[in-house]
């Protein structure tokens, strides 16, 4: 994850020396050190704990700084608010030493207590953070966030553990069923737990915020205790949900704390304007600990999502950067010849969410039929044309050869027709689906291409395409009011877990209604595995379970493709 505003000014200066014909857009640098970014949509929130996606992340990472940041080349963690850290041998305890020069924009020092408050707030159920699950590696974080309880043996004082040695977590309704003896026969894990509890006096223990495994040893020392060995934890601490927020502003202004007149931040920039539908303006924060290296004075983010419009604004010199996803497919072949076009591998999967709660999509045969009928090679080669790779898996990479990715779903329209007929919908007769996507030329064209593939395979299938503005779309998906919905997911950190964790039964990023205990157990087992190779093997087995059930339909793995001067 790179800070766009850091790299932009250097590229502008380099561009001013090149031949104008080599560039698509005007390359005269602005009079001031300002970067103008086409960002695609209005941010739904500038609260690091409530920001749902990349539109918000582009801005949030410049307002707030976490314990670490990512090296712009290797993506390895590098010091930020934390200038140093220590890790114990099993990677179950991390100690961070904060730099004493770190300041909030109101002049107050950034302390370890700020991180304790912030991580507890991100996990608080009332915050409803869409990314709280990324904190679940911390001891007691999941229990506090989900309201689940632990079970303690009254004789020994020890908590009961699961098959992986993790302290057992139960939903209150599961505990009630055990107490009443009303456990369904198919709930084998509860049946087994009931037998265990019958032999011991036990009690349910609710987990509070104070029990979460993060504490301040002093103003400049933060200690984090993990739920299980988590050797990759430093990859997480730069993610938005791990970034600190100002307690004094939140307690005084409530949800209005992110307004320009109220906000307090600790990153290289501060917010000076947010006019919905028009722009978000950031200015250099003079109190940032590393302000001397911040060369930009301002960054302006424009929420335009119509591809032709933003392309024309860029060409006219009104924008300096167009973020990935905004370039219209019809222009890519021409743009790829220009020096201001940038493309490269990107850890992003483009896929379809399938609402498995709704018949007939609850039938695995229907899901497989839809997946097998999509010609991914044709879509990537003819429509997208920016280097995207057709993919039948959820994870977009083998992570430098360390991850044995399982075989994915392919293209087999004949098999697709057989499956749909076996499910009771020969050639798609009697089957109607609503396909939801958010505003954007690329998303519309992909939806139309998939719709055409399905019509070729199933002539009588009826697919209604529904286009919604970004924030409306997010809410519709959150409510589960869809049959099929387009989705993309980019890595929060360079690891398969960044993708696979999002489809755990407890993840708020899983609106499909799909829950598979075997999948959840394999992910939990992998996250507790200290050996890197065995851990990757377990994650691959989990993805194989996911791809067998197909609550999502993979389409392609992405490339980063944008314009910058």
N, C-alpha and C positions, 0 to 999 in steps of 0.2 A: 504494500500500500504506500504509494508515494504522495508526498505533499505537492500537489499540483502548483501551488503558488510559489514554492521554492524553485522549481525548475523552469518556470515560465520566463522569467526575466532574462536568464542567460541565453535562452533560445531566441528571444526577441533581439538581443544584441548581436548574436551570431547571424541571424537572418538579415540584418540591415546591411551586411557586407556582401550578400549573394546576388546573383543575377535575378532581376525581378521575374523573368519569364519562367524561371525554375519553380516558382511558387504559385499556388492556386489563388491565395488571397493577397491583398495589399500588405506590404511588409514594412511600411514606414512605421517606426516605433512611436508610441504616444509621447507627448511632451513630458509626462510624469511617469514615474515607475509604478504603473498600474497594470494589472492583468485582468482582462475581461473574458469571462468564461461562459459559454453556452452550456447550461447544466441540465436542461431537459424538462424540469418541472419545479413547482414550488416545493420546498421542503415541508414535510408533514410536521416535523418538530425539530428544534435545534437543541433539545435536551438529549445528551449522550445516552441516557438510559431509555429514552422513548423513540429515538430515531430508527425508523424501520428499514432503511435501505441505502443504496449507494448515492442517491440524490442528496440525502441528508449528510451522509458520511463525508462527501467532498468538502462540505463546509465545517462540520463538527471537528474534524481532525485538525483544522487550522485554528479553531477557537480554544480547544482543550488539549492538554498533553498528559499522557499517562506515565507510568513508571518507565516504560521503554518506548522506543520507536523502531521502525523497520529500516534497515540499511537499504538505500534506494537501488542498489545493484543486486545484492544477494538475498534480500528480505530477511536476513538474520536479525535478531533483536540487538539493539544498541542502546546505550544509556540515554535517558531523557530526564524526567524528574528524579529518577533513581540514578545516582552516579556509579553505584557498585552494588553487587549482591553476592550472596553465598547460598549454596544448595547442599543439603545433606546427601549422604551416599545413596539413599533409596529414592531420592527426589520426592520426599513427602513433606519437607519443610524448606521454605524459602525465606531468606532474610534480606530485605532491601534497605539500602542506606540512601536517604534522600539528600539531594544537594541543598544546602542552606541558602543558596541564592535564588531558589525558585520562589516566585511571587504570583499572587492573584493580581488581576488588573486593578483592584482597589488598594494594592500595596501590602496586603496581609501575606505573611509567609505561607507557602504550601507545606502542610505537615502530614505526618503519618495518620493523624486523627482524621484528616480530610478523606483519606482513602478508606478508613474504617467506616466512616459515615456513608460515603458514596456507595461502597459495595453492599452495605446493608440496605441502603435505599433502593438500589437496583434490584435486589432480591425481594424486597417487601411486596407482598401480593397486591397491595393497593397501588403500587407504581405501575403494575401491568406491563413491565418491560418485555418487548418481543424477543429480546436477546438475553434474558436472565439465565437461560439454560447454559450459556457459555461460562457461567460462574460455578456450575455444578461440580466442577473438579475440586472446589474448596470444601473443606469439611463442614458438614451440616447445611450447606447452601441449598441443596435440592429440597431437603426436608422443610426448611424455613419457607422457601418460595412456594412450594406446592401445598403446604399445610399437612403433609404426611407426618405420621408419628413413628417413634421407635418403640421397640418392645424390650423391657428390661426384666431380667430374672431377679425376683426379690431376694432370693437366697444368696446369690453371688454378687448382685449389683452389676452384672455384665449385661450388655445388650446382645440380643440375638443377631446372628449374622446369616447372610445368604451363602450360596454355594461358592462364591468368590471371596468370602471373608469380609465383605462389606456389611456394615450395620444395616439390618433389615429395615425397610421403609414400607409402611402400610397406609393406604388411604383410610380415613375415618370410617367410610362405609364398609370397607373390607373387615376392619376390626369389629364393627358391629355385627357383621354376619358370623364371625367366629364366635363372638360372645353368645349369640342366639342359637348357634348350632345350625344356622341356615346357610350352608356352603354348598353351591351347586356341584354336582359330580364332575362336571367338565373343568372346574377351577382346581386343577390338581395341586398347584402350588399352595392354595389356601387349605386344601384338605390335608396336605402334609404338614403345614404350619399348625393347623388345629391339633393334629396328633402330638406335635412337639409341645404345644402349650398345655395340653391336658396333663402332662407329666410334671409341670413346674408352676409354682405360684408366680404370676407375672403382673406387670403393670405397663400401661401405655404412657409414653413420655412425649410431650409436645416440645418442639424445638423453637427456641426464641431467637431473635436477632443477635443477642449477645453470645449465643452458642456457635455462631458462624465462625469458621477458623481463620479470622483475620484480627490482628490486634496491634496496637501501637506500643512499642516498648519505651519509646520516648518520642519527642517531636520529630526526630529525623530517622527513626528506625521502625520499619514495618515488618511484621512476621506473619507468614501465611502457612497454615497447615492444610495439607491436601487430604481428600477422602481416600485416595489410593496413590501409589506411585504415579507421578505425572511429569515425566522427563521433558515434555514439550510445553510446560507451563509458560516459559518465557516467550513463547510464540503468541500467547494469548494476551499478555499484559499491555499490548499496544492497541487492542481492539476498543472500539468506542465505548462499550458498556463497562469497561474497566477504567475509564478515564474519570478523574475526580470532578465533582460538582460543588458549588459553593453553598454550604449549609445556611449561611446568614441570608442570602438572597432568596433561597427556596422557602425558608420559614417565614420570611416577611411578605413575599409576593405570590406564593403558591404557584399555580401553573403559569402565571404571567411573568415568572422570573426570567424567561428567555427573551423578553422584549428588549429592544436596544437600550431603553432608558433604565432598565433594571439589571441587565445581565452582568455577571462577574465571571471572567474566564482566566485561564492560566496559560494559554497557548501563545503562539507567535503573533496572533491577530486578535482584535476585539471587534465586536459587532457594533456598527454605527447606524445601520439602516436595514429594515426588512419591510419592504412594501410588497405584499402578496400580488402575484400576477405581473410584477414589474422588475424587481431586482432585490438582491441581498448584497449589502456592502460591508466589507471588512477593512479595517485599517490596522497598520502595524501597531503592536502593543509595545510601548516603550519600556514597560516593566518586565517583559519576558527575559528570562535569565540569559538567553543567547541572542538577544536583539541585535547585536553587532553583525551577526551573520545573515539577518533577514534583509534582503535587498529591496524587496517590494515595499511601497508605501501603502498601496490599496489593492484589493481584489474585489471585483464585482461579478456576481453570479446572476445570470439571466435565466428565468424559468421558461424558456421557449421550447416546445416539444414538437413543433411542426418542422420536419426535416428540411424541406425546401427553403423555408423562411430562414432558419439558422444558417444554412449553407450560403445563402445570399448575403446575410449579415457578415459572415466571416469573409467572404470574397470582397465585400465593400470596405473591409477594414474596421468594422464596428465590433468584431469579436476577435480575440487572440487565440482562443482554444475552443474546440468543440469536443466534448467528452465522448467516450466510447458509447455507441448505440444511437447516436444522433445522425450519422451519415446515411443518406438514402442509398439503397442498393444500386439504383440505376446510375449513380455517379461514381461508384467505386473504381471501375476500370480506368476512368480518366484520372481520378484523384491519386491512384496508386503510382502514377508517373511523376507526381509532384514531390518536392523536397519537404513540404510541410505536412505530408501524410506519414503517419507513424503506425506501424503494425507489428505485432509479435504475439507469442503464446500468452494465454491468459487463463487463470484458473477459474473458469466460469462454465457452468453447465446450463444449457437451455433445455427445458423439458416441459411437459404438461402435467399438471396436477389432475388426478382423477378422484372424484368424490365417491368413494367406495361405500358410503352410507346409502346411496341412491340406487335402487334397481333401475336398469339391469347392470349398471357399472359395479355393483356388488358381486357380479359373476366374473370370476377370474378369466373365463374364456372370452368374454366380451372385451376385457381390457387387453388381452393378448392379441385378439383380432385387430383392434384399433392400432396397436403398436406395430404389428407385422405389416400393415397396409401402408405405412409411411415410407416413401422413397427418400431417405436421408441424403444419399449420394446426389440425387438430382437436385434436391433443395439447396444443398451447400454449393454444388458446382455451378448451377444455372442462376439461382436467385441471389444467394448471399455474396458469393464471389470475392470474399475478403480473406480467404484462407481458413474459414471455419471447417472443423473436421466432423463428419457424420459420426454420431456416437450412440451406442446402444447401452451405455452404462451411465450411472449417476455421477461417479467420479470422472473428472475430465482428463486425468493424467495418471502416469505410473510413478510420479514423484521421484524423478531421477533414477528410475529402475529399482526403487525400494519397495514398491507396492505391486503385488501380483494380481492385477485387476482381473475380475472374472469375465468370462464371455458375456456379451450383451445381446440384446434383442436385435434381429436383423430385418431384412426386407423379404417377405414371402407372401405375396398377395393371395396365392392359391391356398396356402395354409390358413390365412386370415379368413377367407371365405368359408372354409370348412368349419373353423371354430365358431364363427358367428351363426352359421346354420345349425350347428349342434346346440347352441345356446337358445335356439328358437327364433332366430331372425335371419332367415335365408335371404341373401343379397341385401340385407339391411331392412327388410320389410317390417314395418311396425316400430322402427327404432328412430327416435328423435332425440337430438342432443343439443345443448346450448354450450357454445364455445366462447369463453370470456377472455378478453385480452385488454390491456391498457393502451391508451392513445400513443401512437407512434407508427410511422410509415413501415418500419421494419416488422413490427409485431403484426400489423394488418396484413402485410404481404405473406408472412409465414403462415398466419391463420388461413388465408385464402389458399395457399399451396397445399396445406394439410387437408383442408376441406375438399380440394380437388382430388387428392390421392384417395381419400375415403370414398368419394363418389365413383371413381374409376373401379374401385374394388367392390363397393356395395352400392349399386345404382339406385336403390330405393331408400337409402339412409338419408335422413333430413338433418342437416347441421345448421343451426342458427348462430351466426357470428355476432357477438355483443361487444361493442367498444365502450370502455368507460375511462374517464379521466383518472389519473394516477391515484389520488386519495380515495375516490369513490371505489375504484377497483380494489384497493387494499382492504377497505371495509367489507366489500362484498365477499372477498375471499375469506376474511377473518370470520365472517358469519356463516361460511359454508354454503352460500347461496349460489352454487354453480354445479354444472355437470363436469365440464372440462375447463381448465383455466391455464393459460400460458404462464410460465414462471421461469425465472433465471436465478441462479444462486452462485455468487462468487465466494471464493474462499476467504474466510476471516483470517486464516493463517495457513501456511503451506503444509497441509497434512490431510489425509483422507477423512479424518474425524471431523474436520470443518464442514464437510458435506453430510456425512452419514449421521452425525448427531442430530441434524435438523429433522430427521424422520423417526426419531424415538417417539414412543407413545406420549411421553410427557412434554414434548417440544411444542412451544407455541407456533413454531414455523411449520408445523405439520397439520394443515387444515383438511387433509384428505379423509379423516376418520379411520385411517388404517392403524392397527396396532398388532404387533406380532411379538409375543413373548420371547421366541427364539432369537429374533433380531436384537431385541433389547438386551438379552443376556449376553450375546456375543459382543456387542458394543461395550457393555460394562466389563466383561472379562478382558477385552483388549485394552481398555483404558487403565486397568489395574496391572497390566503386564509390563514389567520393567525391561524385558528383552525386546529390542527393536524389531528383529526379524519375526519372532513369534507374534508380536503385536500386530504387525502388518498382515500376517496370515489370518489372524482372527478377524480383522476388519474386512478382508476380502471374502471370508465366509459369510459375514453379515451382509455384505453387498449382494452376494449370490442369493441369499434369502429374499432380499428386497426385490431383486430382478426376477425372481420366480413368481412373486405375488403381483408385481407391477402396479402399485398405487400411484406411481409416476411413470410417464412415458418419455424416455430420453430422446432428444432430437440431435443436438450437436454440442461439441465442446468449442468454446469461443476463442477468438483472438481479440486482443486489444487493437482498436482501429479508430484513430482520431486525428484531428488536424491541430497543429500547433505551429506558431510562428517562431 
